[in-house]
């Protein structure tokens, strides 16, 4: 067990409506989950709760056996670094693509030579070495998206949370993302994807969930076909 959401409730103070209502869910190693749901259903909110970014108003988040929101700062940081959350809209740093992909490795105290090896390896593996020295501000929307995903992949997180990861991507870059997710899964990562994209459901989903009116429900592919 990596992350266990135990009867989670969450709402934003502006409108006061419950966005997440009593959700209990376990994120497991070596499983790719896809969460579907209409716009505004709370998919992003749920990912941010699972990613230890948002604190639920009710319920507990148990992370690797610990009640996360009761942990002291150093222990909380150590656990947070096991998880990577990738926003729907890429948030890149100023500087080169290399600098952006390397950033999380430096935060985890990797040395320069090891960082260089890991960044070049991931760029080479997915035939994206040509992006290495480009300025992040010069990237197309699709290039920025793939860089934000590679920045997560190079860390080999225990849990990877992806919010609409295929936005802005052409078919070749979609294949890169799918292959990278499969590779992480083989290496033991648990992966949760919030999306509307059936391409991901067809190629990756082992477990499918629907989030609607704040309630998370597991559905089969046969049930999903009937809903479409």
C-alpha positions as protocol buffer text, in pm:
chain_id: "A"
residue {
  index: 1
  type: UNK
  ca { x: 0 y: 0 z: 0 }
}
residue {
  index: 2
  type: UNK
  ca { x: 130 y: 343 z: -95 }
}
residue {
  index: 3
  type: UNK
  ca { x: -148 y: 598 z: -55 }
}
residue {
  index: 4
  type: UNK
  ca { x: -480 y: 530 z: 111 }
}
residue {
  index: 5
  type: UNK
  ca { x: -755 y: 790 z: 103 }
}
residue {
  index: 6
  type: UNK
  ca { x: -984 y: 722 z: 397 }
}
residue {
  index: 7
  type: UNK
  ca { x: -1331 y: 884 z: 380 }
}
residue {
  index: 8
  type: UNK
  ca { x: -1201 y: 1206 z: 221 }
}
residue {
  index: 9
  type: UNK
  ca { x: -1417 y: 1518 z: 203 }
}
residue {
  index: 10
  type: UNK
  ca { x: -1311 y: 1845 z: 41 }
}
residue {
  index: 11
  type: UNK
  ca { x: -1467 y: 2176 z: -61 }
}
residue {
  index: 12
  type: UNK
  ca { x: -1339 y: 2517 z: -167 }
}
residue {
  index: 13
  type: UNK
  ca { x: -1430 y: 2814 z: 55 }
}
residue {
  index: 14
  type: UNK
  ca { x: -1560 y: 3026 z: -235 }
}
residue {
  index: 15
  type: UNK
  ca { x: -1877 y: 2829 z: -313 }
}
residue {
  index: 16
  type: UNK
  ca { x: -1891 y: 2600 z: -10 }
}
residue {
  index: 17
  type: UNK
  ca { x: -2006 y: 2295 z: -206 }
}
residue {
  index: 18
  type: UNK
  ca { x: -1848 y: 1958 z: -138 }
}
residue {
  index: 19
  type: UNK
  ca { x: -1631 y: 1866 z: -437 }
}
residue {
  index: 20
  type: UNK
  ca { x: -1517 y: 1533 z: -290 }
}
residue {
  index: 21
  type: UNK
  ca { x: -1767 y: 1339 z: -78 }
}
residue {
  index: 22
  type: UNK
  ca { x: -1653 y: 1052 z: 137 }
}
residue {
  index: 23
  type: UNK
  ca { x: -1402 y: 906 z: -110 }
}
residue {
  index: 24
  type: UNK
  ca { x: -1205 y: 604 z: 8 }
}
residue {
  index: 25
  type: UNK
  ca { x: -947 y: 471 z: -234 }
}
residue {
  index: 26
  type: UNK
  ca { x: -610 y: 295 z: -238 }
}
residue {
  index: 27
  type: UNK
  ca { x: -339 y: 372 z: -493 }
}
residue {
  index: 28
  type: UNK
  ca { x: -146 y: 51 z: -556 }
}
residue {
  index: 29
  type: UNK
  ca { x: 200 y: -21 z: -692 }
}
residue {
  index: 30
  type: UNK
  ca { x: 230 y: -148 z: -1050 }
}
residue {
  index: 31
  type: UNK
  ca { x: -125 y: -46 z: -1144 }
}
residue {
  index: 32
  type: UNK
  ca { x: -235 y: 216 z: -1397 }
}
residue {
  index: 33
  type: UNK
  ca { x: -566 y: 374 z: -1296 }
}
residue {
  index: 34
  type: UNK
  ca { x: -770 y: 615 z: -1504 }
}
residue {
  index: 35
  type: UNK
  ca { x: -1020 y: 855 z: -1347 }
}
residue {
  index: 36
  type: UNK
  ca { x: -1291 y: 986 z: -1577 }
}
residue {
  index: 37
  type: UNK
  ca { x: -1559 y: 1243 z: -1510 }
}
residue {
  index: 38
  type: UNK
  ca { x: -1721 y: 1557 z: -1648 }
}
residue {
  index: 39
  type: UNK
  ca { x: -1552 y: 1896 z: -1631 }
}
residue {
  index: 40
  type: UNK
  ca { x: -1568 y: 2033 z: -1278 }
}
residue {
  index: 41
  type: UNK
  ca { x: -1626 y: 1689 z: -1126 }
}
residue {
  index: 42
  type: UNK
  ca { x: -1321 y: 1719 z: -899 }
}
residue {
  index: 43
  type: UNK
  ca { x: -1067 y: 1501 z: -1079 }
}
residue {
  index: 44
  type: UNK
  ca { x: -786 y: 1754 z: -1039 }
}
residue {
  index: 45
  type: UNK
  ca { x: -881 y: 1815 z: -676 }
}
residue {
  index: 46
  type: UNK
  ca { x: -869 y: 1443 z: -603 }
}
residue {
  index: 47
  type: UNK
  ca { x: -527 y: 1411 z: -766 }
}
residue {
  index: 48
  type: UNK
  ca { x: -395 y: 1700 z: -556 }
}
residue {
  index: 49
  type: UNK
  ca { x: -527 y: 1537 z: -239 }
}
residue {
  index: 50
  type: UNK
  ca { x: -362 y: 1207 z: -336 }
}
residue {
  index: 51
  type: UNK
  ca { x: -48 y: 1403 z: -423 }
}
residue {
  index: 52
  type: UNK
  ca { x: -36 y: 1552 z: -71 }
}
residue {
  index: 53
  type: UNK
  ca { x: -84 y: 1904 z: -206 }
}
residue {
  index: 54
  type: UNK
  ca { x: -435 y: 1968 z: -72 }
}
residue {
  index: 55
  type: UNK
  ca { x: -530 y: 1874 z: 283 }
}
residue {
  index: 56
  type: UNK
  ca { x: -879 y: 1721 z: 307 }
}
residue {
  index: 57
  type: UNK
  ca { x: -1127 y: 1890 z: 537 }
}
residue {
  index: 58
  type: UNK
  ca { x: -1243 y: 1552 z: 665 }
}
residue {
  index: 59
  type: UNK
  ca { x: -1086 y: 1208 z: 650 }
}
residue {
  index: 60
  type: UNK
  ca { x: -728 y: 1085 z: 649 }
}
residue {
  index: 61
  type: UNK
  ca { x: -456 y: 1037 z: 392 }
}
residue {
  index: 62
  type: UNK
  ca { x: -239 y: 741 z: 492 }
}
residue {
  index: 63
  type: UNK
  ca { x: 94 y: 758 z: 307 }
}
residue {
  index: 64
  type: UNK
  ca { x: 318 y: 451 z: 335 }
}
residue {
  index: 65
  type: UNK
  ca { x: 156 y: 369 z: 667 }
}
residue {
  index: 66
  type: UNK
  ca { x: 168 y: 723 z: 812 }
}
residue {
  index: 67
  type: UNK
  ca { x: -117 y: 968 z: 875 }
}
residue {
  index: 68
  type: UNK
  ca { x: 42 y: 1224 z: 645 }
}
residue {
  index: 69
  type: UNK
  ca { x: -107 y: 1547 z: 774 }
}
residue {
  index: 70
  type: UNK
  ca { x: 16 y: 1467 z: 1127 }
}
residue {
  index: 71
  type: UNK
  ca { x: 378 y: 1424 z: 1022 }
}
residue {
  index: 72
  type: UNK
  ca { x: 652 y: 1672 z: 1108 }
}
residue {
  index: 73
  type: UNK
  ca { x: 805 y: 1870 z: 823 }
}
residue {
  index: 74
  type: UNK
  ca { x: 1115 y: 1660 z: 746 }
}
residue {
  index: 75
  type: UNK
  ca { x: 918 y: 1335 z: 741 }
}
residue {
  index: 76
  type: UNK
  ca { x: 648 y: 1496 z: 526 }
}
residue {
  index: 77
  type: UNK
  ca { x: 906 y: 1619 z: 273 }
}
residue {
  index: 78
  type: UNK
  ca { x: 1060 y: 1272 z: 246 }
}
residue {
  index: 79
  type: UNK
  ca { x: 721 y: 1119 z: 169 }
}
residue {
  index: 80
  type: UNK
  ca { x: 620 y: 1393 z: -73 }
}
residue {
  index: 81
  type: UNK
  ca { x: 930 y: 1319 z: -279 }
}
residue {
  index: 82
  type: UNK
  ca { x: 800 y: 969 z: -348 }
}
residue {
  index: 83
  type: UNK
  ca { x: 514 y: 1127 z: -545 }
}
residue {
  index: 84
  type: UNK
  ca { x: 515 y: 1341 z: -859 }
}
residue {
  index: 85
  type: UNK
  ca { x: 210 y: 1533 z: -978 }
}
residue {
  index: 86
  type: UNK
  ca { x: 208 y: 1668 z: -1336 }
}
residue {
  index: 87
  type: UNK
  ca { x: -27 y: 1960 z: -1400 }
}
residue {
  index: 88
  type: UNK
  ca { x: -257 y: 1972 z: -1700 }
}
residue {
  index: 89
  type: UNK
  ca { x: -97 y: 2304 z: -1800 }
}
residue {
  index: 90
  type: UNK
  ca { x: 283 y: 2268 z: -1801 }
}
residue {
  index: 91
  type: UNK
  ca { x: 469 y: 2482 z: -1549 }
}
residue {
  index: 92
  type: UNK
  ca { x: 827 y: 2516 z: -1670 }
}
residue {
  index: 93
  type: UNK
  ca { x: 1119 y: 2700 z: -1517 }
}
residue {
  index: 94
  type: UNK
  ca { x: 1324 y: 2963 z: -1697 }
}
residue {
  index: 95
  type: UNK
  ca { x: 1622 y: 2813 z: -1870 }
}
residue {
  index: 96
  type: UNK
  ca { x: 1690 y: 2513 z: -2089 }
}
residue {
  index: 97
  type: UNK
  ca { x: 1500 y: 2189 z: -2127 }
}
residue {
  index: 98
  type: UNK
  ca { x: 1797 y: 2017 z: -1960 }
}
residue {
  index: 99
  type: UNK
  ca { x: 1763 y: 2247 z: -1658 }
}
residue {
  index: 100
  type: UNK
  ca { x: 1390 y: 2175 z: -1632 }
}
residue {
  index: 101
  type: UNK
  ca { x: 1427 y: 1799 z: -1645 }
}
residue {
  index: 102
  type: UNK
  ca { x: 1725 y: 1808 z: -1408 }
}
residue {
  index: 103
  type: UNK
  ca { x: 1558 y: 2027 z: -1146 }
}
residue {
  index: 104
  type: UNK
  ca { x: 1390 y: 1753 z: -940 }
}
residue {
  index: 105
  type: UNK
  ca { x: 1709 y: 1545 z: -942 }
}
residue {
  index: 106
  type: UNK
  ca { x: 1908 y: 1834 z: -797 }
}
residue {
  index: 107
  type: UNK
  ca { x: 1642 y: 1877 z: -526 }
}
residue {
  index: 108
  type: UNK
  ca { x: 1701 y: 1513 z: -435 }
}
residue {
  index: 109
  type: UNK
  ca { x: 2076 y: 1576 z: -403 }
}
residue {
  index: 110
  type: UNK
  ca { x: 2195 y: 1399 z: -716 }
}
residue {
  index: 111
  type: UNK
  ca { x: 2541 y: 1506 z: -831 }
}
residue {
  index: 112
  type: UNK
  ca { x: 2596 y: 1683 z: -1163 }
}
residue {
  index: 113
  type: UNK
  ca { x: 2747 y: 1385 z: -1347 }
}
residue {
  index: 114
  type: UNK
  ca { x: 2462 y: 1157 z: -1244 }
}
residue {
  index: 115
  type: UNK
  ca { x: 2205 y: 1423 z: -1335 }
}
residue {
  index: 116
  type: UNK
  ca { x: 2362 y: 1466 z: -1679 }
}
residue {
  index: 117
  type: UNK
  ca { x: 2360 y: 1091 z: -1736 }
}
residue {
  index: 118
  type: UNK
  ca { x: 1995 y: 1049 z: -1630 }
}
residue {
  index: 119
  type: UNK
  ca { x: 1864 y: 1351 z: -1824 }
}
residue {
  index: 120
  type: UNK
  ca { x: 2050 y: 1259 z: -2143 }
}
residue {
  index: 121
  type: UNK
  ca { x: 1937 y: 898 z: -2109 }
}
residue {
  index: 122
  type: UNK
  ca { x: 1568 y: 984 z: -2087 }
}
residue {
  index: 123
  type: UNK
  ca { x: 1592 y: 1232 z: -2376 }
}
residue {
  index: 124
  type: UNK
  ca { x: 1780 y: 979 z: -2589 }
}
residue {
  index: 125
  type: UNK
  ca { x: 1544 y: 693 z: -2502 }
}
residue {
  index: 126
  type: UNK
  ca { x: 1247 y: 887 z: -2640 }
}
residue {
  index: 127
  type: UNK
  ca { x: 1433 y: 1046 z: -2934 }
}
residue {
  index: 128
  type: UNK
  ca { x: 1406 y: 1395 z: -2786 }
}
residue {
  index: 129
  type: UNK
  ca { x: 1773 y: 1480 z: -2746 }
}
residue {
  index: 130
  type: UNK
  ca { x: 1725 y: 1766 z: -2994 }
}
residue {
  index: 131
  type: UNK
  ca { x: 1527 y: 1950 z: -2723 }
}
residue {
  index: 132
  type: UNK
  ca { x: 1809 y: 1936 z: -2466 }
}
residue {
  index: 133
  type: UNK
  ca { x: 1944 y: 2290 z: -2500 }
}
residue {
  index: 134
  type: UNK
  ca { x: 1630 y: 2469 z: -2613 }
}
residue {
  index: 135
  type: UNK
  ca { x: 1503 y: 2755 z: -2398 }
}
residue {
  index: 136
  type: UNK
  ca { x: 1180 y: 2657 z: -2224 }
}
residue {
  index: 137
  type: UNK
  ca { x: 1020 y: 2982 z: -2342 }
}
residue {
  index: 138
  type: UNK
  ca { x: 1070 y: 2882 z: -2706 }
}
residue {
  index: 139
  type: UNK
  ca { x: 888 y: 2548 z: -2679 }
}
residue {
  index: 140
  type: UNK
  ca { x: 560 y: 2474 z: -2847 }
}
residue {
  index: 141
  type: UNK
  ca { x: 266 y: 2374 z: -2626 }
}
residue {
  index: 142
  type: UNK
  ca { x: 325 y: 2007 z: -2712 }
}
residue {
  index: 143
  type: UNK
  ca { x: 698 y: 2028 z: -2643 }
}
residue {
  index: 144
  type: UNK
  ca { x: 633 y: 2197 z: -2307 }
}
residue {
  index: 145
  type: UNK
  ca { x: 387 y: 1922 z: -2218 }
}
residue {
  index: 146
  type: UNK
  ca { x: 631 y: 1642 z: -2300 }
}
residue {
  index: 147
  type: UNK
  ca { x: 913 y: 1814 z: -2107 }
}
residue {
  index: 148
  type: UNK
  ca { x: 693 y: 1842 z: -1798 }
}
residue {
  index: 149
  type: UNK
  ca { x: 621 y: 1468 z: -1825 }
}
residue {
  index: 150
  type: UNK
  ca { x: 987 y: 1375 z: -1879 }
}
residue {
  index: 151
  type: UNK
  ca { x: 1076 y: 1584 z: -1573 }
}
residue {
  index: 152
  type: UNK
  ca { x: 848 y: 1351 z: -1375 }
}
residue {
  index: 153
  type: UNK
  ca { x: 959 y: 1030 z: -1544 }
}
residue {
  index: 154
  type: UNK
  ca { x: 1332 y: 1086 z: -1484 }
}
residue {
  index: 155
  type: UNK
  ca { x: 1263 y: 1078 z: -1108 }
}
residue {
  index: 156
  type: UNK
  ca { x: 1109 y: 728 z: -1130 }
}
residue {
  index: 157
  type: UNK
  ca { x: 852 y: 820 z: -864 }
}
residue {
  index: 158
  type: UNK
  ca { x: 676 y: 558 z: -658 }
}
residue {
  index: 159
  type: UNK
  ca { x: 350 y: 729 z: -749 }
}
residue {
  index: 160
  type: UNK
  ca { x: 292 y: 935 z: -1064 }
}
residue {
  index: 161
  type: UNK
  ca { x: -22 y: 1148 z: -1091 }
}
residue {
  index: 162
  type: UNK
  ca { x: -104 y: 1284 z: -1437 }
}
residue {
  index: 163
  type: UNK
  ca { x: -371 y: 1544 z: -1512 }
}
residue {
  index: 164
  type: UNK
  ca { x: -474 y: 1527 z: -1881 }
}
residue {
  index: 165
  type: UNK
  ca { x: -121 y: 1429 z: -1989 }
}
residue {
  index: 166
  type: UNK
  ca { x: -196 y: 1410 z: -2362 }
}
residue {
  index: 167
  type: UNK
  ca { x: -317 y: 1769 z: -2401 }
}
residue {
  index: 168
  type: UNK
  ca { x: -142 y: 1940 z: -2697 }
}
residue {
  index: 169
  type: UNK
  ca { x: 44 y: 1623 z: -2801 }
}
residue {
  index: 170
  type: UNK
  ca { x: 63 y: 1485 z: -3154 }
}
residue {
  index: 171
  type: UNK
  ca { x: 41 y: 1112 z: -3215 }
}
residue {
  index: 172
  type: UNK
  ca { x: 418 y: 1053 z: -3189 }
}
residue {
  index: 173
  type: UNK
  ca { x: 443 y: 1226 z: -2852 }
}
residue {
  index: 174
  type: UNK
  ca { x: 130 y: 1043 z: -2733 }
}
residue {
  index: 175
  type: UNK
  ca { x: 310 y: 717 z: -2802 }
}
residue {
  index: 176
  type: UNK
  ca { x: 612 y: 842 z: -2604 }
}
residue {
  index: 177
  type: UNK
  ca { x: 392 y: 913 z: -2301 }
}
residue {
  index: 178
  type: UNK
  ca { x: 222 y: 574 z: -2323 }
}
residue {
  index: 179
  type: UNK
  ca { x: 555 y: 390 z: -2349 }
}
residue {
  index: 180
  type: UNK
  ca { x: 701 y: 590 z: -2060 }
}
residue {
  index: 181
  type: UNK
  ca { x: 402 y: 508 z: -1839 }
}
residue {
  index: 182
  type: UNK
  ca { x: 432 y: 139 z: -1925 }
}
residue {
  index: 183
  type: UNK
  ca { x: 801 y: 150 z: -1835 }
}
residue {
  index: 184
  type: UNK
  ca { x: 734 y: 313 z: -1498 }
}
residue {
  index: 185
  type: UNK
  ca { x: 465 y: 59 z: -1421 }
}
residue {
  index: 186
  type: UNK
  ca { x: 704 y: -228 z: -1498 }
}
residue {
  index: 187
  type: UNK
  ca { x: 951 y: -71 z: -1255 }
}
residue {
  index: 188
  type: UNK
  ca { x: 692 y: -69 z: -978 }
}
residue {
  index: 189
  type: UNK
  ca { x: 528 y: 275 z: -992 }
}
residue {
  index: 190
  type: UNK
  ca { x: 160 y: 328 z: -922 }
}
residue {
  index: 191
  type: UNK
  ca { x: 9 y: 563 z: -1182 }
}
residue {
  index: 192
  type: UNK
  ca { x: -317 y: 757 z: -1170 }
}
residue {
  index: 193
  type: UNK
  ca { x: -437 y: 950 z: -1475 }
}
residue {
  index: 194
  type: UNK
  ca { x: -724 y: 1200 z: -1477 }
}
residue {
  index: 195
  type: UNK
  ca { x: -844 y: 1238 z: -1833 }
}
residue {
  index: 196
  type: UNK
  ca { x: -1124 y: 1255 z: -2088 }
}
residue {
  index: 197
  type: UNK
  ca { x: -904 y: 1083 z: -2346 }
}
residue {
  index: 198
  type: UNK
  ca { x: -1017 y: 735 z: -2451 }
}
residue {
  index: 199
  type: UNK
  ca { x: -675 y: 675 z: -2610 }
}
residue {
  index: 200
  type: UNK
  ca { x: -530 y: 636 z: -2260 }
}
residue {
  index: 201
  type: UNK
  ca { x: -818 y: 421 z: -2142 }
}
residue {
  index: 202
  type: UNK
  ca { x: -776 y: 182 z: -2434 }
}
residue {
  index: 203
  type: UNK
  ca { x: -398 y: 155 z: -2413 }
}
residue {
  index: 204
  type: UNK
  ca { x: -321 y: 177 z: -2043 }
}
residue {
  index: 205
  type: UNK
  ca { x: -612 y: 150 z: -1803 }
}
residue {
  index: 206
  type: UNK
  ca { x: -612 y: -150 z: -1573 }
}
residue {
  index: 207
  type: UNK
  ca { x: -866 y: 4 z: -1335 }
}
residue {
  index: 208
  type: UNK
  ca { x: -1121 y: 265 z: -1445 }
}
residue {
  index: 209
  type: UNK
  ca { x: -1306 y: 499 z: -1209 }
}
residue {
  index: 210
  type: UNK
  ca { x: -1578 y: 757 z: -1261 }
}
residue {
  index: 211
  type: UNK
  ca { x: -1587 y: 1066 z: -1043 }
}
residue {
  index: 212
  type: UNK
  ca { x: -1929 y: 1227 z: -1047 }
}
residue {
  index: 213
  type: UNK
  ca { x: -2101 y: 1451 z: -794 }
}
residue {
  index: 214
  type: UNK
  ca { x: -1803 y: 1404 z: -564 }
}
residue {
  index: 215
  type: UNK
  ca { x: -1832 y: 1025 z: -552 }
}
residue {
  index: 216
  type: UNK
  ca { x: -1570 y: 787 z: -694 }
}
residue {
  index: 217
  type: UNK
  ca { x: -1700 y: 463 z: -845 }
}
residue {
  index: 218
  type: UNK
  ca { x: -1509 y: 183 z: -1013 }
}
residue {
  index: 219
  type: UNK
  ca { x: -1649 y: 80 z: -1351 }
}
residue {
  index: 220
  type: UNK
  ca { x: -1566 y: -187 z: -1606 }
}
residue {
  index: 221
  type: UNK
  ca { x: -1475 y: -117 z: -1970 }
}
residue {
  index: 222
  type: UNK
  ca { x: -1809 y: -270 z: -2067 }
}
residue {
  index: 223
  type: UNK
  ca { x: -1993 y: -27 z: -1840 }
}
residue {
  index: 224
  type: UNK
  ca { x: -1788 y: 261 z: -1981 }
}
residue {
  index: 225
  type: UNK
  ca { x: -1886 y: 171 z: -2339 }
}
residue {
  index: 226
  type: UNK
  ca { x: -2253 y: 190 z: -2239 }
}
residue {
  index: 227
  type: UNK
  ca { x: -2197 y: 539 z: -2095 }
}
residue {
  index: 228
  type: UNK
  ca { x: -2033 y: 676 z: -2411 }
}
